[in-house]
Amino acid sequence: MSMIEKDYIMRLIYEVIRTLLRMIFHIDIDRKNGYLFEEEQYAQRYQTLTELVDRGELDEAENRLMKELNVYERRDLELALCFYAYLNEKDSDYLEAHDFSRKEIAQGIRMVCRLFGYDTLAESLMDEIDLE
């Protein structure tokens, strides 16, 4: 896959996350400085996850996110989407160096949306993202 294709997929994933956050939570991540969470527990969880990503522990961060998700707490979906937005901001070289891919980011988005009952919405938005 060329660098242009990778960049295009990165932008598509970003727009999917942005649209989901707008539609579900009425949040525009373009205006949200660093995905700030007002509630301390969410701010702390997000910080912990992003620190793991920054240390190169991408699989550990995603595993921890999934383990701690509470499907009865809608804010957990917001946390998950912001996590994947942060992960998606990493360049392809960084992801590849830590055995992660844009495909895994897209799969993670689909999975959390399915867990929270937004699978149809996520699939319709992600329809044009071809990661095969």
VMD Tcl script that draws the C-alpha trace (Angstrom):
set ca {
  {0.00 0.00 0.00}
  {1.43 3.36 -0.99}
  {1.97 6.26 1.40}
  {-0.87 8.17 -0.31}
  {-3.25 5.23 0.25}
  {-2.20 4.96 3.90}
  {-2.75 8.68 4.42}
  {-6.16 8.46 2.74}
  {-7.22 5.57 4.98}
  {-5.98 7.48 8.04}
  {-8.17 10.44 7.05}
  {-11.18 8.19 6.38}
  {-10.87 6.56 9.81}
  {-10.57 9.99 11.43}
  {-13.75 11.17 9.67}
  {-15.63 8.04 10.76}
  {-14.65 8.62 14.39}
  {-15.45 12.33 14.12}
  {-18.88 11.58 12.65}
  {-19.68 8.97 15.30}
  {-18.71 11.37 18.10}
  {-20.83 14.13 16.55}
  {-23.88 11.96 16.01}
  {-23.83 10.10 19.33}
  {-22.31 12.62 21.75}
  {-22.66 15.96 19.91}
  {-18.91 16.45 20.22}
  {-16.64 17.86 17.55}
  {-13.16 16.45 18.13}
  {-11.74 19.29 16.06}
  {-12.79 21.60 18.87}
  {-11.93 19.28 21.71}
  {-8.38 20.01 22.77}
  {-6.73 16.64 23.19}
  {-9.98 14.78 23.90}
  {-10.37 16.22 27.37}
  {-12.71 14.41 29.69}
  {-14.39 16.40 32.44}
  {-14.89 13.39 34.71}
  {-11.68 12.46 36.51}
  {-12.16 8.71 36.02}
  {-12.39 9.10 32.23}
  {-9.54 11.59 32.09}
  {-7.35 9.17 34.04}
  {-8.33 6.14 31.96}
  {-7.69 8.05 28.73}
  {-4.31 9.28 29.97}
  {-3.28 5.77 30.99}
  {-4.25 4.37 27.58}
  {-2.45 7.11 25.63}
  {0.67 6.70 27.77}
  {0.72 3.00 26.90}
  {0.40 3.89 23.21}
  {3.21 6.42 23.47}
  {5.43 3.79 25.09}
  {4.76 1.47 22.16}
  {2.45 -0.86 24.09}
  {-0.39 -0.61 21.59}
  {-1.76 -4.13 22.04}
  {-1.65 -3.74 25.82}
  {-3.50 -0.42 25.57}
  {-6.23 -1.90 23.38}
  {-6.53 -4.99 25.58}
  {-6.87 -2.79 28.66}
  {-9.51 -0.65 26.95}
  {-11.56 -3.72 26.01}
  {-11.19 -5.28 29.44}
  {-12.44 -2.13 31.20}
  {-15.33 -1.28 28.87}
  {-18.74 -1.12 30.50}
  {-21.41 -1.43 27.81}
  {-23.95 0.15 30.16}
  {-21.90 3.33 30.36}
  {-22.21 5.30 27.10}
  {-19.23 7.44 28.09}
  {-17.10 4.32 27.70}
  {-17.94 4.39 23.98}
  {-16.75 8.00 23.83}
  {-13.54 6.96 25.59}
  {-13.03 4.09 23.15}
  {-13.61 6.27 20.09}
  {-11.22 8.93 21.41}
  {-8.66 6.19 22.08}
  {-8.91 4.97 18.49}
  {-8.70 8.56 17.24}
  {-5.46 8.98 19.22}
  {-4.11 5.69 17.92}
  {-5.07 6.66 14.37}
  {-2.99 9.86 14.69}
  {0.17 7.76 14.89}
  {1.95 7.46 11.59}
  {2.03 4.17 9.73}
  {5.71 3.59 10.52}
  {5.00 3.84 14.26}
  {2.04 1.48 14.01}
  {4.01 -1.04 11.95}
  {7.01 -0.84 14.29}
  {4.69 -1.90 17.11}
  {2.86 -4.62 15.15}
  {-0.36 -2.64 14.75}
  {-2.24 -1.52 11.65}
  {-5.00 0.77 10.44}
  {-6.99 -2.40 9.80}
  {-6.83 -3.20 13.52}
  {-7.95 0.34 14.33}
  {-10.95 -0.03 12.00}
  {-11.75 -3.44 13.50}
  {-11.58 -1.97 17.00}
  {-13.98 0.81 16.06}
  {-16.38 -1.71 14.58}
  {-16.12 -3.91 17.67}
  {-16.83 -1.17 20.22}
  {-19.69 0.19 18.13}
  {-21.17 -3.31 17.95}
  {-20.84 -3.72 21.75}
  {-22.73 -0.46 22.31}
  {-25.41 -1.12 19.68}
  {-24.12 1.26 17.00}
  {-22.89 -1.41 14.61}
  {-25.23 -0.46 11.75}
  {-24.18 3.18 11.96}
  {-20.49 2.29 12.12}
  {-20.73 -0.14 9.21}
  {-22.53 2.40 7.04}
  {-19.81 4.97 7.74}
  {-16.96 2.51 7.28}
  {-18.34 0.99 4.11}
  {-15.86 2.75 1.84}
  {-12.78 1.90 3.90}
  {-11.13 -0.98 2.08}
  {-8.35 -2.46 4.17}
  {-7.93 -5.79 2.40}
}
mol new
graphics top color blue
foreach p $ca { graphics top sphere $p radius 0.5 }
foreach p [lrange $ca 0 end-1] q [lrange $ca 1 end] { graphics top cylinder $p $q radius 0.2 }
display resetview
